[in-house]
């Protein structure tokens, strides 16, 4: 497998752009779907771009530059995609619930012994 430094750049055509408002578990973000061609094969890529809604953001039929793995062209990325700024990873919510559950059980067990 090639390292990400060996990835090549190509143009991709934006197929869809959809904004998702923030929820309890996720920041507001765009979901973008695009297509690109390597050789005679066409591929589809996706990314989430976290930020605030912008009027001049990407639109259907816009062209963007993406990178792909030349050994596995279906592996691709959009370098300009922004990561979540706030909020916890999705696993953090469940981890917190499990921790609270364990603490409640410990309190009940030790309180029951008296």
N, C-alpha and C positions, 0 to 999 in steps of 0.2 A: 504494500500500500504506500502511496506517495505521501510525503509530508505536506502539510498545508502550505508550505513555502513553495512547493512545486505546482500549485494549482494554477490554472489558466483563467484568463478573463474573457468574457464574451458579452454580447448584448442579449437582453431578454425583453420580451414583450409582456407588459402587465395585463393580466386577464381580469382580475377583480381586486377591489380595495374595499374593505368594510371596517367601519369603526365600531368598537365594542366599549361601552361605558364601564367604568370601574365597578367592581363588586366587592364583597367582603373579603374575597380571597385573591383578587387579581386587580392590577392597575388597569386604567383605560389604555387601549392599544388598537392599532390597526392590524388586520389580518390581510396579507397580500399574497395573491397567487399569480405566478408568472410562468411563461414557457420560454424555452430556449432550444437551440439546435446545435448539436456537435456532430460533425460529419453529416451523415444522412439520417441521423436519429433525432427525434424530438423528445424533450423532457419537460417535466413540470416541477416547479419549485415553490416553496412557501416560506414565509417568515412572519413573525410577529414583531411589530415596531411600536415600542412603548414611548409615549409622549402625550402631548395634548392634541386635540383635534385641530387641524389646520386647513384653511380653505385651499391653499395652494399645494396640498400634499399630492401624492401620486394619484393618477386617475387611470381608468381602463385605456389601453392602447398607448400608454407612455412607454418609453424605452429606458431601461436601467442597465447598469453594468453589474454582472454577478461573476462569481468565481466558481469553478467546478474542478473536480479531481479528474485529471486526464485518464487515469487508470479505471476509474469508476465514474463516468460522467453524470450518473444520476445523483451523485453526492454534490451538493452545491450550497452556496451561501451568498447572502447579500451583506457585504461588509458595513454598509451605512446604517443597518438596523440598530435601533437604540434598545438597550436593556432596560428592565424595570428600574425605576428610580426609588420607589417606595414600596412598601408591602413586603410581606414575607413569602418565601417559597411555599408552594402548595402543600408540601409535606409538613410545614411548620404548624399549620392549624391542627392537623390530626395529632402531631406529637404533643402539642399543648394539651389537647383533650385527654390523651392517654396519661400524661403526667398528672393531671388533676385527678383522674380516676384512681390512679395508684395512691396518690396522697390521701384521698378520701378513704380508700380501703385500709390504709395503714392507720389512719386516725380511728376508724371504727374498730379495727382489731385491737389496738392498744387501749382504747377507751372501754371496750367490752370486758377486758381482763380485770378491771377494778371492781 
